[in-house]
Amino acid sequence: MTLRTTSALRKPTKTKTKPKTSNKTAGKAGKLPEWNLADLYSGIDAPEVARDLERMDADCVAFETDYKGKLAERTAQEDGGGFLAEAVRRYEAIDDLAGRLGSYAGLVHAGDSVDPAISKFYGDVSERLTAASVHLLFFALELNRIDDAVIERALQTPELAHYRPWIEDLRKDKPYQLEDRVEQLFHEKSQSGYTAWNRLFDQTISSLRFRIAGKELAIEPALNLLQDRDGARRKAAAEALAKTLKTNERTFALVTNTLAKDKEISDRWRGFADVADSRHLNNRVERGVVDALVGSVRAACPQLSHRYYRLKAGWFKKKKLAHWDRNAPLPFAATGTIAWPDARNMVLTAYRGFSPEMASIAERFFTDRWIDAPVRPGKAPGAFSHPTTPSAHPYVLMNYQGKPRDVMTLAHELGHGVHQVLAARNGPLMAPTPLTLAETASVFGEMLTFKRLLSETRNAKQRQALLAGKVEDMINTVVRQIAFYSFERAVHTERKNGELTAERIGQLWLSVQGESLGPAIDIRPGYENFWMYIPHFIHSPFYVYAYAFGDCLVNSLYAVYENAQGGFAERYLAMLAAGGTKHYSELLKPFGLDAKDPKFWDGGLSVISGMIDELEEMG
């Protein structure tokens, strides 16, 4: 189904009233912005929400009445192209309305997932959208049953030709479609199935508290302490995380087992051969390309993560680092908090140096209140940029705490945001971009910001710290995410033979983490529980390799940019503006890049290796 529901979203803020604890982390970081969701709806009890839900119901029923059972016959007629074009336009309008409703409910929930009224609103809207969209299920199924020759003839009509990329993309799902009533059952049961388990995970994670140095902390500030300068605090945070996660292991193991089984049932019915094939299809990327990426990264671990962590241990005058010191600030790194206005300036300056148009789009996120930055109890951890729908605009959520990594997160999410704004011009059906290319835009935004900061840093030790920080981020994006992917593969594969205990899941976690981190990281007791808090495993199985795909692709893309004579920015923005209208291989052609070449990934990984070479030379 193209129709979006809130299950595709991460989560989202309060409503009419101000969040309970607003701007709690302001302090040295300065006053942090909170998003204005009134561009969607003024509040969860706004009459416009009820009105649009009623309209959604009516439009879906009318669509089914007008088109169900008629597509094949009418499309085969002389005016079939015009008939089908009108049907797709109506479908697209419904998709836009659903995107607005679902996005608002999801964003409100991300801002406070523990408020009972918000949780009820989120659940109610999700159910209404699912119920309404049942009336649309027939459309993609019937459209895909139309003979290829009939579709091709209809596509000669200019109005329908506009939607050719969407129709051709949709027909790639044809081999995995089931008969209508089974599709309807899967769709309706999702509310009491994987969507409900996603909500349980979100609410459990948001409500957890970790006792550290006499304080009860939510997960985001607790995880942030793993980057604290004080080694004792890092250790205390790691131990508190492990203890509380351990206490909740039965819940997390149950959620993981249930969702893995749910996916296995769906995959088996649809005929997917491999546990990750449905994700590859969704990403419009070939399994062999992903396998080549995974193989290249795993083979490169000794030259990347193993070598870097050995270097880092030396900087701390140790042979090994405890796992809680993996992301510890370097002894020679600058101290202090980066104020929000400075972070904004750093990112926008870097974007402007590449493309004034790119900076202009990014600036709107600040001026028009499209960003929610403070840490608040109940707020979703991590960060995301949600595109909402083309008739509106994206929103960025982050938990800004003034760390250098937070600046890179801002650059990352604004990369997504710029991409989403540019792609929105294709309309609701063709704006969405496969995750592989979506992460390319975000990682490229990070790279621009890093390169700008590096060029402006004169102090040798600070350059070393900046370079090391970038290497760490790249290892976290490439090596760590591929380890996550390998872990997911192991869990989903073994789950086919029966339930996994929390202990067994922890063993699988330690196995892949040991391989990826290497001998210079001392994995202490408690780390076996750290798989429990990773939301991607729950919300988007096998999503994680898209980060590594994007990072390696950006390394190659940036090399083209540095050697380009001119016109690169225009070509790059054109690639983003294409949204989902072209396959990634077609979009990369203007840059002379081919991800299907087995050696392609080695080139991207060599950029990271080269940075580690430079760090070794610095001593």
N, C-alpha and C positions, 0 to 999 in steps of 0.2 A: 504494500500500500504506500502510495506517495503521501496520502493525507497524514499530517503530523498530529501526534497526540503528545501529551506531556511526558509519556514514558521515554521519549527520545531525548528529553532534557535532563540536565543535572539537578538543578533546583533553584529557588529564588525569593522579595522583601516584604516588609511589613505592608501597610496599606495606607489608609488615610492618616492614621496616627503615626507619630514618630516611633521608631524602634525603641524598645525599652532601655537599652544601654547604648546610646548613640555616641560615636566618636570616642570610644573608651581608650583607643590607642593613639589618640591625637598626639599629645605630649610633644616630644622632640621632632616627630615626623610632621607636625603641623596639623591644621584642621583638614580632615579627610572628607572627600565628597561622598554623598549618598545619592543613589540614582533616583530619577523622577519617573516612576512608572505610570504617571498620569497620561503619558503619551499613548498608553494602551487603554487603561481604564482608571478612573479616579479612586476606586476602592473595591474591596471584595463584595460590598453590598450595593455597588453602583447600579442604578436601573439599566444602564447600557449593557451590563453583563447579562442580566436576565433577558433583555431584549435580544441580544445576539445569540444566546443559547436557543431561544425560541426560533429565531430566524434560521439557525443552523439546522434544527430539527426539521423545519418545514422545507428548507431547500434540499436537504438530503432525500426526504420522502418524495418530493416532486421530481428530483433527478431520476430516482429509481423508477417512478411511474412512467416518465417520458422515454426512458432509454432501455430498461432491462428487457432482454430477450429480442431486441431489435437491431443491435449493432451490426451483426454480420450481414443480414439481409439488406438493410438500408445503405450500408457502406458499399455494397456491391453494385448499387444502382448508379445511374449516370451522375447524379448530384451527390454521390457518396462522400466526396471530399469535404464539401461544404457542410453536410450533415454532421460528420464526425468532428470537424473543426469547431462547430457550435457546441457540441457536447463537451469537448476538451476545455473550451473557454468557461463553460458553466462549472465544470469540475474544478478548474483552477481557481475560480472565484470562491468556491466553497473551501478549498484548501487554504486560501488566504485568510478567510474568516476563522477557520479552525486554528490556524497558526497564531492568530492574535489571541484568541481565548486560551489556548493551551500554553502559549508562552507566558501570558500574564499570570496564570495560575502557578506555573512552574517557577517563575521568577519570584513571586511573592513567597512561595514555599522555601526557596533557597535562602531568602533573607531571614526567615525564622521558621524552621521546620518543627519546632516543639510547641508553638502556639496552637492550642486545640482548634480554635476557630479557623486558622489558616490551614491546618491539616485537613479539616473537614471540607473546606472550600476546594482545596487541591484535589482531594479524592472525589468530591461531587462533580467538579468540572471534568476530570479525567473520565469518570463513568458516563457523563452526558456525551462527551465527544466520541467515546467508544461506541455507545449505543447508536448515536446518529450516523456514524461512519459505517455501520453495518450495512446501511442502505446503499453504500457506494462500492462495496466489495466486488460486486458483479462486474464493475466497469473494466478494471484492469484484466480480470479473468476472461471476459468476453472479447475484449480488444485483442488479447493475445491469441485467441482461438481463430481469429480472422485469417484467411489464407494470405500468405506472403504476397502473392501477385495482386490480390485485391487491395491490400494495404499500400503497396507501391503505386498502384494506379491512383488511389485516393490522395496520396502524398504529392501528386502533381498539381493539386489545387493549392494556390499560394497561401490561403488562410491556414490550411493544415500543414503545409510545408514548414511554416514557422515552428511547428512543434515536432519536426522530424527528430531532433536529438533526443527529446524526451520519449517519443514513441519507440525509437530504436533501442534506447536504453531499457525501457520497460520490457521489451520483448526478450531481453537477455534472461529475464526471470522465468520465462515460459517453461523450461524443462522442470522447474521445481514447484510449479503451481499444483494445487490439489483441486478436487471438485468443490463446487461452490459452498455446499453445506458444511464441509469440513473446514474450509477457510473461514466461514462464519463462526463456527464453533471455536476455532483457535483464537479468532479475533475477540469474541465476547469473553472467553475464559481468561484472556490476558489480564483482566482487571482483578480476578481472584487468584491469578497465577503469578507470573514473573513481576508484574507491576506492583502487586501487594508485597512481594518479597523485597523489591527495591525500596519501597517505602519503609519496611521494617528495618532494613539496613541503615537507611538515612537517619531515621529517628533514633535508632540505637547509638549510632556513632555521635550524633549531635548531643545526646544526653549523657554520654560518658564523661566522667570527671577523673582527673589524674592528680593525685596528691603529691606535690613537689615542694619541698622547703616550707611545709606548713600551709600551702595554698592549694585550693581546688581549681585546677585548670581544665578548660575544654581541650579538645584534641589539637586544634590549630596552634595555640600558644605553647602547648606541650611539645609538639613536633618542632616548633621554632627553637626551643631550647637546645635541640641537638646541634644548632649552629651557634650556640653561645660561646663566648670567649673562655669562660670558666669551665675547665675540664670536669670539675666536681658536679657542676650543674648539668652538663651533658650526660654524665653517668647517672645522676639522679633522675633525669628525665627519661632516659632509656629504661631504667629499672621500673619507674612508675608506669610507663607505657606497657611494658611487658606484663606487669602485675595485673593491671586493670583489664588488658586484653585477655589474659589468661582466665580471669574471673568470668569473662563473657564468651569463652571459647565455644561452648555448646551452641549458643545462638549463631555465632559466625560460621561454625561448621555446618549447622543445619541450613542456613541461608545458602551457603556455597554448594552443598550437596543437592539441595532442592533445585537451584537454578541450573546446575550442570545437568541434572536429570531432565529438567524441563527442556533444555536445549537439545539434549540427545534425542528425546522423543520427537521434537519438531524436525530435527535434521534427518532422522530415520524415515519419517513419513514423507519428507520432501525429496529424499534421495541424495542427500549430500554425502560424498564419500569420506571426507576428512572432517575432523572436528572444527577446523577453521574455515572450511570452504564457503560457508554462508557469509562470513565476514569478508573474504576475498571477493565474492560476488558483489557484495554491498559496496566495497571499495573500488570495484571495477579494475582489479589488479589480478594478474595471473598467479596461481599458486607457485609456479616455478620461479617467478621473480622474487616472491617473498622468501621462498626456501633458499635462494641464492644469497639474499640479504642476510638471513639468519646464519647461514653457513659462514659467510665472510666475517661477520661480527664475532661469532664464537671462535673462529680460527685466529682472529686478531687480538683476542683478550690479553694474551701474554705481552703483546707490544703496546697495548693501550692501558686498560685498567690496572693490570698487575704491575706494570712498570711505573705508572703514575703514583699508585699508592705506596710503592717502595720509596719513591722520591719524597712523598709527603711524610712518611714515617721518619725519614732522615731529617727533614726540616724540624720535626718535633724531637729529634735526637732519640729516636726509638727504632727498634728493629721491626716492631709491629704496632699497628694502631687497633685499639678496641673498636668494635663496630660502631659505637656511639661517637667515635672521633672521625668517622669517614668524611663528614661534611664540616668538620671543625674549621673555624677561621684560621688562616695561616698566621704564624707568629709575627710575620713582618707585614701583614695587611693593615691598612688604615683602620682606625677605630672611629666610632661615632655613628650617628643615625643620619640617614639621608632624608632630608625633609621632602615632603610631597611636592612642593613647587620645584625643587631641584630635580626630582625624578622626572617630573613632567617635562622640564626644559631639556634634560639629557635626551629623552626619547624623541621629542619633537625636533630638536636640532639635528639628530642623526637622520631622522626621516626626511627632513627638509633638504639636507645635503644630498640625498639620493633623488628625491622628487618633491617639488613644492606641492603637487597635487596630492601626493601621499600624506604629507604633513598636514595639509588643509583638511583632509578627511579625518585624520587622527585627532586633530584639535577639536573637532565637534564633540568628541566623547567627553572632553573636559568642559567646554563652554555650554553644552546643551544637557549636561547632567545625565550622561549615559553610563557612568561608572559608579559602582558601589565599592568603596575601599576599606572602611573600618572593620576591625574584628569585633564581632558581637556574639553573645551567647545565643546558641541556636542557629547561627548562620552557617551555611554550607562551608566546609573547609576547602582549601585549594583555590582555584581560579578557573574561570571560563569566559568565553565570549559567545553569547547566544544570539543567533541571527534574527530571531522572532520571525517576521514575515516581511516581504518586500514593500508592503504598504506602510510599514512602520520603519524601524531601524534596530540595529543590534544593541545589546547591553553587555557590559563587562562587569563581572564580579571578581574581586580579589580580596585578600586579607593582608593589607599593607602594614608592615611593621618596620620599615625603614632600613632593611638590609639590602646590600648590593644585589642579592638574588631577587629581591622584590622588584628592583628596577628592571631586571631582565624579564621578570614575569609580566610587568606592565608592557614592555616592548613586545613580548610574545603575544599577549592577548590583543593588543592594538593591531598587530599584524593580522590576526584573525578578523578583527573588526573592520579594517580597511578592505580586506578581501570580501567580507560579507556585504559591505556597502556597494562595492563595485559589481559584485555578482548579482545583486538584487535587481539590476536592470533587466535580467533575463526572465523575471516573473517567478511566481511561487514554484512552478514545476521544474524550471531549469536553473534556478539560482543555486540550489544545494550542490556542494562539491564533495567528491569522495574524500575520506579522511586523509588519504595519502597526500593529496595536493593541498588540502586545508592546512595540514601541519607544515607544509613547505612555506606558506605565507607567514606563519607565525615565527618559525625558526629564522627566516630571512630577516624579519624585523629585529630579532635578537642580535643577529650577526651585524646588522647595520649599526646598532647601538654599541655593541662591543668594539667594533673597529673604530668608531668615532672616539670613544673613551680612550682606547689604546693610543690613538694618534695624538691625543691631547695630554697624555701622561708623560712627564719628563723624568720623574724620580725612578731610578733603576729598580729599587725594591718594590715600588708600587706597580711598575710595569710587570714585574715578575708575579706579583699577587694577582693582578688583573688577568694575566695570561693563564695562571694556574686556575683561577676561578672559572674562566671560560672552558678550560679543559675538563674541570669537574662537571660543569653543566653539560658538556658534550658527552661525557661518560655516562652521566645520569640519563641523558636523552637517548643515547644509542645502546651502550652496553647494558645498562640497567633495564631498559625497556625490552630489549631482546631476552634478557633473563626472565623478565615478567612473562613474556610470551611463551618461553619454554616451560615455565612453571604452569601456566594455564593449560598448555598442551598436555602436560603430565597429569594434572588434576582431571581434566575432562576425559582423557583416554582411560585412566584408571577407574574413573567413576562408572564406566560402562559395566564393570565387573561387580559393582556393589558400592555401598556407602563408604566414605573415607572418614576415619576419626580425625579429630583436630590434631592429634599427635602425628598421624600419617601425613596430613597436609603439611604440617610443620617440617617433617622430614624431606618432603619434596621441595619445599621452599629452601631449606638449608642446602640441599644438593645443588640447585641451580645458582644460589647466591655464592656458594663457595667457589664454583667454577668461574663466575663472572668477576668476583672481587679479588681473588688470588690470595697468595700466601702472606701478603703484607697486612691483611686485615684479619684480626683475631676475633672470630665470631664467638661471643660469650653466651652463656645461658640466658634465655629470654628472647633472643632474636628470632627464635623459631615461631614466635607469635606475630611477627610484624606483617605477615601477609594479610592479616585480618582487617586492616584499616584502608586498604587500597580500593578506592571506589570503582575504578575501571573494571576490575574483575567482576563486579556486580552489575553495573549499569551497561557496560559495553564489552562483552567478552571478545578478547583478541584485538581490541582497539589498539593496544599499546605499540604494536610494531609500526604503526603509522608515524609515531614520533621518530623512530630510527630511520624510517624511509625518508621522512621530511628532512631530517638533519643531514644525512648523507647526500641527499639531493641538493640541499642548499650549499653544502661545501663545494660541489661541482658547479653549481649555478653561480656562486660567488666568484669562483675562479674565472668563469667566463666574463663576469662583470668587470673584474679587475683588469682584464686584458682587452675589453671591448673598446672599439674606436668611438662609439657613440650610438645613441638610440636604444641602449639596453633598458633604461627605465621605462621607455614607452612600450617595448616588447614585454617587459615584466608585468606592467599594469594591464596590458591587453590579455595576458595569460590569466590574471586574476579575474578580469572582467568577463572572461568566457564562462565562469561558473561551472555548471555541469553539462555544458553543451558539447564538450570535446573530451576524448580519451586522453589520459595523461601523456601517452606516447606522442600524440599529435601536438599537444601543447609544448612539449619539450623540443620538438624539431627545430624551431627557429633559433634555439640556443646550441644546436649541434649535440644534444645529449640523448642517449639511448639507455634507459634503465634495464632493458632486456639483455644488454651485453653483460655477461658474467663478470667482466673486469670492472664494470661501472662502479660497483660498491667499493671495490678496493681503492679506487681513486678518492672517493669521499672519505674513507677511513684513513687514508694516508695524510690527509690534512690534520687530523687529530694527532697522528703519530709524529708529524712534523713539529707541531706545537710542543709535544713532550720532548722532542730532540732539543728544541730551543731552551726549554726549562732545564734540561740536564746540563747544557752548556753554561747556563747562568750560575749553576752550582747550588 
